[in-house]
Amino acid sequence: MRVKMNVKDLKEITNLLLTLVSEAKFEMSAEGMSVKAVDPAHVAMIVLEVTKDAFLEYEAEDEELGVDLDKVKDILKLASSGDLVEISKDGNRLTFLIGNLTRSMPLIDTSALSVPKVPNLVLPAKVVVPVDEFAHGIKAAESISDNITLRITPSEFEMFTQGDEDSARLSIPKDMLREISCEEPVKSMYPVDYLLKLVKAMESADYLIIYLGTDYPIKIEFDIAAGKGKGYYLLAPRIEGE
């Protein structure tokens, strides 16, 4: 296996996975790369799919790579955002070439890394919202409460949080949304910290596609690798009274 890609794209992939796990199993094929991970508490899952077009060079066959993400992050700290990184596999090691610098690290035994099964969720409401607006709502909630309620109605998308004394609400009307699909109002409450880590790790996405149902997991779809890959994020709800 030998691939080459922009450091910025690899940093984004690494940082998104690090929101949930420190080790991950990458599934390589001739068509591209995919990785699925679930956090230790089984509250959230992330799926990243990157086609070979996202790479400047791509030579790979069907195989699995167990990767220590913290080590990859440390290696990428040695690069600037405009650099290219070449990654090759030699036996049980990965070698990173950044400019004139070569760094090598051992692979992890993939038998110790489980790949979660992605649930087939059919959720009744959908909204396409700018990342900046969504991040604004999450950051407003951060200092108020551990939880945030998301609500979709036929006419708006709303983010609301209530603390002991303070509250915050972000409402985006239908005409300011790229898309909204909702027959009946739905709402669910989610942990703020998971969503905050997610939006902080994003680099490529301009919009989020959010699927929601009342007291169901949220599904968020977004672009990665400068639009040449896709990310999917599932987060379990907090049921009021828990």
N, C-alpha and C positions, 0 to 999 in steps of 0.2 A: 504494500500500500504506500502510495505517495500522493499527497495533495498540497496545493498551495492556495492560500486565501489572504484577504486583507486582515491585518491584526484587529482592526475595529470590529469586523464581523465576528471573529473568533472570541473577542472579549465579550461581545453581547451574548453569544451563546453560552459562554462560561458563566457569566454573571446571572443570567436567567436561571440556569440550573442550580447555582449556588443559593438562590433564594429558598430552596427546599432541601438540597442534599449536598454532601461533600464528595461523593463518589457516584459515578454513573456508568451505565453500559451503553456504548455507542454501537449502533447496528449499521454496518457499512454494506453497500451494494453497488452494482455498476451504475445505478440510477442516481444515487446520492446517499445521504446520511440521515439517520433518525435516532432519536433518543427519548425515552420515557422515564419519568422519575416521580416517586411519591414521597412525601415527607414522612419522618418517623412516626408522627402522630396520626398519619393517614387522614389528614384534614384537607390536603391539597395535592393536586397532580399537575405535572406539566409535560407536554409533548411538543417536541421540536422536530420539524422536518425540513431538510435543506436539500434542494436538488443539486446535481453536479454543476449546473449553470452558475451557482453561487461561488464556485471555486474558479480561480484563474487557471489551475491545472488540476486534473482529477484522474487518478488511476487507482481503482479499488475493485475488489471482488467481495462476495458475500463472506463477511466475518464479523465477529464481535470484539470490541475493545473495552476493557475495563479501565477507567481513567480516574485518577485522583485529581479532582477539580481545583483543590487548593494549590497543588503544585503547578497546574497549568496557569492559574492566575498569577502566581509568583513569577513564572517564566515570562508572561506577557507584560509584566511591569517593566521588563528590560527593553521593551519596544515602545516606539512612539505610534500615534494613531495612524500615521500614513505609511507605516512599514508593511511589508509582506512577510508572511511566515510560511515556511515549507515544513510539512510534517511527514515523516516516513516511519515505517515500522521495520524493525530489525530484530527478529526473534521475539523476545518477550519485552522489548523496550520500544519506546517512542522517542524519536529524535526531532527536535525543533531547530530549524535554521532560520535565524533572523539576522539579515545582513551578513556580517562575518562571524557572528556568534552562534555556536552550536551548544545546545543543551539537551541532555538525555535523561529520561526518567523510566522507571519500570512500570509495566502494565499491571493491573490488578486482576486476580483470578475472577473471571466472569461468573463462575458457578456460585460465588458469594453475593452476586448482585442480581436481585430479582427484577423482572420487568413487569410493571403493573398492567392489568387488563383495563383498557379504557372502556368505561361504561357507555352504553348507547342511550344518551339522554335526549328525550324529546320535550323541549320546553316551549311554552305557549307564547312567550313574548320575546321580541328582538328589537334591539336599538343599535344604531351605528353612531358612536359619539367620539368627538375629538379627544385624543389622548390628553392634551393639555387641560381640557375641562375636567375630565375624570380625575386626573392627578390633583387638580385644584381642590376638588371635593374631598378627596382622601386626605390631603394635607391639612385641610381645614378641620377635619375630624380628629386628627392625630392627638391634639392636646386636650380634647374634650372627653373622649370615651374610647374604650377598647373595641367598640362595635360601631358599624355603620349600616343603615338600612337603605337599600336600593329599591326604587319603585318605578315601574313603567305603567303608564296609562295610555289610552289612545291619543292623548294630546301632549304628553310631556315625559321626560326622564328626570327623576328626582333622586338626590342623595341627601340623607338626613341623619344627624347624630344628636343625641341628647345626653348631657352629663348631669351631675348633681345640680349645677346652677346654670351652666352655659349650654348653648345649642348652636348648631350650624345647619344650614340648608342650601343646597345648590339645585336650582331648577332650570332645565333647558327645554324651552318650548319646541313643539313639533317642527316649526319652520326653521329652527336653527340646527336641526339634526339632519344628517345625511340620509337616514332611513329610520322609520319606526313602524313596527308591526305588532299590534296589540288589540285584542277584542275586548278583554276584560282586565281591569287593573290587577297587577301582581306586585308582590313585594316580599323581600327576604332580608334578613340581617346577617352580616358577615364580619369576621374579625378584621380590624383595620390594619394590623401589622402585616398580614399576608399580602394584602392589596398594595400597601405602601412599598414593600420590597419589590413587588412585581413592576410597578410603574417606574421605580428608580432604576431598574435594570434594563428597561427598554431603550433602544437607540434608534430603531428603524421605523417604528410605527407612527403614523399620523392619526389613525383612527383605530378604535376598538369596536369589534362586533360582539355585543353582549346578549346572551340568551338567558332569560330569567323565568322562574315560576315561583309561586308562593311556597316558601319553606322548602325549596329545592336547591341543590347545588347551582352555583352560577357557572356558566361556560363563557370564557372570553377568548376570542380569536384575534390574532394580530400578526403583522408582518415582522419578519426578522431578516437579517443578512441583506439589507438594502432592498427589501421587497422580493428577494429570490428564495425566500423560505417562509414557512408559516409556523406560528406558535399557537398552542391550545392550552388553556389553563382552566382547571376545574377546582372549585373551592366549596367545601361543605358549609351549609348555613348554620347560624347560631339560632336555635329555637328559643323564642322568648320564654323566660322562666328557668332556663338552664343555669 
